Amino acid sequence: MPGASSLVIHLVFLWPTIFTSLSDPPAALFFLNGIWLLLLSYQKPTIEKIFFLLVAGLFLGFSAWIRAFYFYPVLVGVFLCCLSALTKPRRNFAYAIMLSALIPLGFQFSNTYSQYGKWSYFSGNAANDVSNMHLTSTA
C-alpha cells in the first residue's frame, strides 16, 4: 500500500509539469525529493538527520532556483522549520540546517544584483519581457 500511495503522490506532483517547459519537471522533482528527505529525517539519529536536512534544504533551494514558482513555499517551509526548532520544549536545533535552502537562493539574488544592480530574485524588466513573449508568441 505505501508504494501505491507514493505513486499517487508523485503523479499528483509531476503530472501537470510533464507537458510544460523543460524547467518544470526537474524543479518539481527537487521539491518532492526535498520534502521526502525532510519526512525521512524525522526518526533518524543525529548525524543522519543533519545530513538528510542539509540535502533536503539544498533540494528545496534548487527547486526554487530552477523555477520561481517554488520560491515562497520554500521560504515558508524554512521559516516553519526554524520556528518549530525554537518553540518546541525539547529544542532540536538540527532543523535549523534547513537554512541551507537559502544558499541557492542567495546565489540567485547575488547574480541579479551583479547584473541589474538591484537586490531581487529576478529583474522586473526581464520578467515582463518573458511574460510578453509567452502571451504574444504564436508557438
LOTI-911349 format. One record per residue (C-alpha): residue in three letters; x negated, y, z negated. Coordinates in nm, 4 decimals, decimal comma, m for minus. Layout:
<atom><r>Ala</r><c1>X</c1><c2>Y</c2><c3>Z</c3></atom>
...
END
This chain:
<atom><r>Met</r><c1>0,0000</c1><c2>0,0000</c2><c3>0,0000</c3></atom>
<atom><r>Pro</r><c1>m0,2790</c1><c2>0,2552</c2><c3>m0,0667</c3></atom>
<atom><r>Gly</r><c1>m0,4048</c1><c2>0,2000</c2><c3>0,2879</c3></atom>
<atom><r>Ala</r><c1>m0,0651</c1><c2>0,2792</c2><c3>0,4349</c3></atom>
<atom><r>Ser</r><c1>m0,0236</c1><c2>0,5915</c2><c3>0,2219</c3></atom>
<atom><r>Ser</r><c1>m0,3746</c1><c2>0,7025</c2><c3>0,3184</c3></atom>
<atom><r>Leu</r><c1>m0,2896</c1><c2>0,6558</c2><c3>0,6852</c3></atom>
<atom><r>Val</r><c1>0,0276</c1><c2>0,8619</c2><c3>0,6465</c3></atom>
<atom><r>Ile</r><c1>m0,1589</c1><c2>1,1414</c2><c3>0,4663</c3></atom>
<atom><r>His</r><c1>m0,4271</c1><c2>1,1515</c2><c3>0,7349</c3></atom>
<atom><r>Leu</r><c1>m0,1655</c1><c2>1,1554</c2><c3>1,0114</c3></atom>
<atom><r>Val</r><c1>0,0200</c1><c2>1,4428</c2><c3>0,8453</c3></atom>
<atom><r>Phe</r><c1>m0,3005</c1><c2>1,6489</c2><c3>0,8257</c3></atom>
<atom><r>Leu</r><c1>m0,4528</c1><c2>1,5544</c2><c3>1,1604</c3></atom>
<atom><r>Trp</r><c1>m0,1588</c1><c2>1,5082</c2><c3>1,3985</c3></atom>
<atom><r>Pro</r><c1>m0,0915</c1><c2>1,8817</c2><c3>1,4544</c3></atom>
<atom><r>Thr</r><c1>m0,4621</c1><c2>1,9523</c2><c3>1,5089</c3></atom>
<atom><r>Ile</r><c1>m0,5432</c1><c2>1,6791</c2><c3>1,7600</c3></atom>
<atom><r>Phe</r><c1>m0,3832</c1><c2>1,8586</c2><c3>2,0548</c3></atom>
<atom><r>Thr</r><c1>m0,5214</c1><c2>2,2067</c2><c3>1,9837</c3></atom>
<atom><r>Ser</r><c1>m0,8629</c1><c2>2,3681</c2><c3>2,0110</c3></atom>
<atom><r>Leu</r><c1>m1,1848</c1><c2>2,1804</c2><c3>1,9502</c3></atom>
<atom><r>Ser</r><c1>m1,2424</c1><c2>2,3508</c2><c3>1,6140</c3></atom>
<atom><r>Asp</r><c1>m0,9193</c1><c2>2,2342</c2><c3>1,4511</c3></atom>
<atom><r>Pro</r><c1>m0,9838</c1><c2>1,8570</c2><c3>1,4068</c3></atom>
<atom><r>Pro</r><c1>m1,3325</c1><c2>1,8949</c2><c3>1,2528</c3></atom>
<atom><r>Ala</r><c1>m1,2086</c1><c2>2,1675</c2><c3>1,0178</c3></atom>
<atom><r>Ala</r><c1>m0,9120</c1><c2>1,9533</c2><c3>0,9132</c3></atom>
<atom><r>Leu</r><c1>m1,1433</c1><c2>1,6547</c2><c3>0,8556</c3></atom>
<atom><r>Phe</r><c1>m1,3827</c1><c2>1,8631</c2><c3>0,6446</c3></atom>
<atom><r>Phe</r><c1>m1,0871</c1><c2>1,9918</c2><c3>0,4411</c3></atom>
<atom><r>Leu</r><c1>m0,9375</c1><c2>1,6443</c2><c3>0,3971</c3></atom>
<atom><r>Asn</r><c1>m1,2723</c1><c2>1,4883</c2><c3>0,3016</c3></atom>
<atom><r>Gly</r><c1>m1,3356</c1><c2>1,7698</c2><c3>0,0538</c3></atom>
<atom><r>Ile</r><c1>m1,0028</c1><c2>1,7004</c2><c3>m0,1142</c3></atom>
<atom><r>Trp</r><c1>m1,0685</c1><c2>1,3249</c2><c3>m0,1210</c3></atom>
<atom><r>Leu</r><c1>m1,4096</c1><c2>1,3775</c2><c3>m0,2828</c3></atom>
<atom><r>Leu</r><c1>m1,2556</c1><c2>1,6150</c2><c3>m0,5344</c3></atom>
<atom><r>Leu</r><c1>m0,9990</c1><c2>1,3498</c2><c3>m0,6259</c3></atom>
<atom><r>Leu</r><c1>m1,2598</c1><c2>1,0718</c2><c3>m0,6388</c3></atom>
<atom><r>Ser</r><c1>m1,4821</c1><c2>1,2762</c2><c3>m0,8702</c3></atom>
<atom><r>Tyr</r><c1>m1,2231</c1><c2>1,2715</c2><c3>m1,1470</c3></atom>
<atom><r>Gln</r><c1>m1,3217</c1><c2>0,9380</c2><c3>m1,3070</c3></atom>
<atom><r>Lys</r><c1>m1,6922</c1><c2>0,9303</c2><c3>m1,2177</c3></atom>
<atom><r>Pro</r><c1>m1,9880</c1><c2>0,9550</c2><c3>m1,4559</c3></atom>
<atom><r>Thr</r><c1>m2,1533</c1><c2>1,2952</c2><c3>m1,4821</c3></atom>
<atom><r>Ile</r><c1>m2,4283</c1><c2>1,2592</c2><c3>m1,2194</c3></atom>
<atom><r>Glu</r><c1>m2,1930</c1><c2>1,1090</c2><c3>m0,9589</c3></atom>
<atom><r>Lys</r><c1>m1,9272</c1><c2>1,3674</c2><c3>m1,0467</c3></atom>
<atom><r>Ile</r><c1>m2,1704</c1><c2>1,6536</c2><c3>m0,9852</c3></atom>
<atom><r>Phe</r><c1>m2,2758</c1><c2>1,5039</c2><c3>m0,6510</c3></atom>
<atom><r>Phe</r><c1>m1,9137</c1><c2>1,4477</c2><c3>m0,5428</c3></atom>
<atom><r>Leu</r><c1>m1,8157</c1><c2>1,8004</c2><c3>m0,6480</c3></atom>
<atom><r>Leu</r><c1>m2,1139</c1><c2>1,9535</c2><c3>m0,4685</c3></atom>
<atom><r>Val</r><c1>m2,0344</c1><c2>1,7728</c2><c3>m0,1434</c3></atom>
<atom><r>Ala</r><c1>m1,6602</c1><c2>1,8402</c2><c3>m0,1831</c3></atom>
<atom><r>Gly</r><c1>m1,7305</c1><c2>2,2108</c2><c3>m0,2249</c3></atom>
<atom><r>Leu</r><c1>m1,9565</c1><c2>2,2165</c2><c3>0,0788</c3></atom>
<atom><r>Phe</r><c1>m1,6987</c1><c2>2,0282</c2><c3>0,2884</c3></atom>
<atom><r>Leu</r><c1>m1,4253</c1><c2>2,2715</c2><c3>0,1842</c3></atom>
<atom><r>Gly</r><c1>m1,6537</c1><c2>2,5651</c2><c3>0,2621</c3></atom>
<atom><r>Phe</r><c1>m1,7425</c1><c2>2,4240</c2><c3>0,6027</c3></atom>
<atom><r>Ser</r><c1>m1,3734</c1><c2>2,3750</c2><c3>0,6829</c3></atom>
<atom><r>Ala</r><c1>m1,3137</c1><c2>2,7454</c2><c3>0,6200</c3></atom>
<atom><r>Trp</r><c1>m1,6294</c1><c2>2,8358</c2><c3>0,8111</c3></atom>
<atom><r>Ile</r><c1>m1,5155</c1><c2>2,6435</c2><c3>1,1186</c3></atom>
<atom><r>Arg</r><c1>m1,1513</c1><c2>2,7537</c2><c3>1,1023</c3></atom>
<atom><r>Ala</r><c1>m1,0470</c1><c2>3,0742</c2><c3>0,9244</c3></atom>
<atom><r>Phe</r><c1>m0,7051</c1><c2>2,9204</c2><c3>0,8505</c3></atom>
<atom><r>Tyr</r><c1>m0,8606</c1><c2>2,7355</c2><c3>0,5539</c3></atom>
<atom><r>Phe</r><c1>m1,0259</c1><c2>3,0456</c2><c3>0,4041</c3></atom>
<atom><r>Tyr</r><c1>m0,7573</c1><c2>3,1332</c2><c3>0,1493</c3></atom>
<atom><r>Pro</r><c1>m0,6700</c1><c2>2,7740</c2><c3>0,0499</c3></atom>
<atom><r>Val</r><c1>m1,0393</c1><c2>2,7137</c2><c3>m0,0215</c3></atom>
<atom><r>Leu</r><c1>m1,0657</c1><c2>3,0329</c2><c3>m0,2281</c3></atom>
<atom><r>Val</r><c1>m0,7541</c1><c2>2,9379</c2><c3>m0,4272</c3></atom>
<atom><r>Gly</r><c1>m0,8893</c1><c2>2,5845</c2><c3>m0,4824</c3></atom>
<atom><r>Val</r><c1>m1,2263</c1><c2>2,7107</c2><c3>m0,6052</c3></atom>
<atom><r>Phe</r><c1>m1,0526</c1><c2>2,9599</c2><c3>m0,8341</c3></atom>
<atom><r>Leu</r><c1>m0,8254</c1><c2>2,6895</c2><c3>m0,9796</c3></atom>
<atom><r>Cys</r><c1>m1,1176</c1><c2>2,4513</c2><c3>m1,0404</c3></atom>
<atom><r>Cys</r><c1>m1,3124</c1><c2>2,7216</c2><c3>m1,2224</c3></atom>
<atom><r>Leu</r><c1>m1,0032</c1><c2>2,8278</c2><c3>m1,4183</c3></atom>
<atom><r>Ser</r><c1>m0,9440</c1><c2>2,4654</c2><c3>m1,5140</c3></atom>
<atom><r>Ala</r><c1>m1,3023</c1><c2>2,4332</c2><c3>m1,6366</c3></atom>
<atom><r>Leu</r><c1>m1,2608</c1><c2>2,7415</c2><c3>m1,8553</c3></atom>
<atom><r>Thr</r><c1>m0,9180</c1><c2>2,6724</c2><c3>m2,0036</c3></atom>
<atom><r>Lys</r><c1>m0,9399</c1><c2>2,3044</c2><c3>m2,0942</c3></atom>
<atom><r>Pro</r><c1>m1,0005</c1><c2>2,2318</c2><c3>m2,4621</c3></atom>
<atom><r>Arg</r><c1>m1,2761</c1><c2>1,9896</c2><c3>m2,3604</c3></atom>
<atom><r>Arg</r><c1>m1,4546</c1><c2>2,2179</c2><c3>m2,1186</c3></atom>
<atom><r>Asn</r><c1>m1,6040</c1><c2>2,0318</c2><c3>m1,8272</c3></atom>
<atom><r>Phe</r><c1>m1,8271</c1><c2>2,2820</c2><c3>m1,6536</c3></atom>
<atom><r>Ala</r><c1>m1,9122</c1><c2>2,0291</c2><c3>m1,3817</c3></atom>
<atom><r>Tyr</r><c1>m1,6129</c1><c2>2,1672</c2><c3>m1,1928</c3></atom>
<atom><r>Ala</r><c1>m1,7962</c1><c2>2,4993</c2><c3>m1,1601</c3></atom>
<atom><r>Ile</r><c1>m2,0033</c1><c2>2,3151</c2><c3>m0,8971</c3></atom>
<atom><r>Met</r><c1>m1,7035</c1><c2>2,3780</c2><c3>m0,6702</c3></atom>
<atom><r>Leu</r><c1>m1,8509</c1><c2>2,7244</c2><c3>m0,6267</c3></atom>
<atom><r>Ser</r><c1>m2,0711</c1><c2>2,5548</c2><c3>m0,3657</c3></atom>
<atom><r>Ala</r><c1>m1,7741</c1><c2>2,6070</c2><c3>m0,1309</c3></atom>
<atom><r>Leu</r><c1>m1,8722</c1><c2>2,9729</c2><c3>m0,1253</c3></atom>
<atom><r>Ile</r><c1>m2,2143</c1><c2>2,9004</c2><c3>0,0314</c3></atom>
<atom><r>Pro</r><c1>m2,0927</c1><c2>2,8566</c2><c3>0,3931</c3></atom>
<atom><r>Leu</r><c1>m1,8522</c1><c2>3,1463</c2><c3>0,3440</c3></atom>
<atom><r>Gly</r><c1>m2,1395</c1><c2>3,3636</c2><c3>0,2240</c3></atom>
<atom><r>Phe</r><c1>m2,3286</c1><c2>3,2874</c2><c3>0,5446</c3></atom>
<atom><r>Gln</r><c1>m2,0243</c1><c2>3,3960</c2><c3>0,7450</c3></atom>
<atom><r>Phe</r><c1>m1,9946</c1><c2>3,7232</c2><c3>0,5518</c3></atom>
<atom><r>Ser</r><c1>m2,3662</c1><c2>3,7977</c2><c3>0,5901</c3></atom>
<atom><r>Asn</r><c1>m2,3524</c1><c2>3,7191</c2><c3>0,9631</c3></atom>
<atom><r>Thr</r><c1>m2,0575</c1><c2>3,9553</c2><c3>1,0117</c3></atom>
<atom><r>Tyr</r><c1>m2,2402</c1><c2>4,2243</c2><c3>0,8141</c3></atom>
<atom><r>Ser</r><c1>m2,5576</c1><c2>4,1848</c2><c3>1,0199</c3></atom>
<atom><r>Gln</r><c1>m2,3652</c1><c2>4,2124</c2><c3>1,3493</c3></atom>
<atom><r>Tyr</r><c1>m2,0949</c1><c2>4,4684</c2><c3>1,2698</c3></atom>
<atom><r>Gly</r><c1>m2,2165</c1><c2>4,6474</c2><c3>0,9560</c3></atom>
<atom><r>Lys</r><c1>m1,9057</c1><c2>4,5581</c2><c3>0,7522</c3></atom>
<atom><r>Trp</r><c1>m1,8617</c1><c2>4,3060</c2><c3>0,4717</c3></atom>
<atom><r>Ser</r><c1>m1,5746</c1><c2>4,0991</c2><c3>0,6062</c3></atom>
<atom><r>Tyr</r><c1>m1,5078</c1><c2>3,7420</c2><c3>0,7090</c3></atom>
<atom><r>Phe</r><c1>m1,4904</c1><c2>3,8406</c2><c3>1,0758</c3></atom>
<atom><r>Ser</r><c1>m1,4696</c1><c2>4,1644</c2><c3>1,2690</c3></atom>
<atom><r>Gly</r><c1>m1,1214</c1><c2>4,3076</c2><c3>1,3188</c3></atom>
<atom><r>Asn</r><c1>m1,2062</c1><c2>4,4054</c2><c3>1,6775</c3></atom>
<atom><r>Ala</r><c1>m1,3216</c1><c2>4,0528</c2><c3>1,7595</c3></atom>
<atom><r>Ala</r><c1>m1,0023</c1><c2>3,9083</c2><c3>1,6094</c3></atom>
<atom><r>Asn</r><c1>m0,7899</c1><c2>4,1454</c2><c3>1,8183</c3></atom>
<atom><r>Asp</r><c1>m0,9816</c1><c2>4,0520</c2><c3>2,1349</c3></atom>
<atom><r>Val</r><c1>m0,9280</c1><c2>3,6801</c2><c3>2,0727</c3></atom>
<atom><r>Ser</r><c1>m0,5574</c1><c2>3,7341</c2><c3>1,9969</c3></atom>
<atom><r>Asn</r><c1>m0,5106</c1><c2>3,9337</c2><c3>2,3178</c3></atom>
<atom><r>Met</r><c1>m0,6931</c1><c2>3,6676</c2><c3>2,5176</c3></atom>
<atom><r>His</r><c1>m0,4680</c1><c2>3,3923</c2><c3>2,3801</c3></atom>
<atom><r>Leu</r><c1>m0,1486</c1><c2>3,5913</c2><c3>2,4277</c3></atom>
<atom><r>Thr</r><c1>m0,2198</c1><c2>3,7077</c2><c3>2,7830</c3></atom>
<atom><r>Ser</r><c1>m0,4044</c1><c2>3,4090</c2><c3>2,9281</c3></atom>
<atom><r>Thr</r><c1>m0,2205</c1><c2>3,2059</c2><c3>3,1890</c3></atom>
<atom><r>Ala</r><c1>m0,4103</c1><c2>2,8907</c2><c3>3,0867</c3></atom>
END
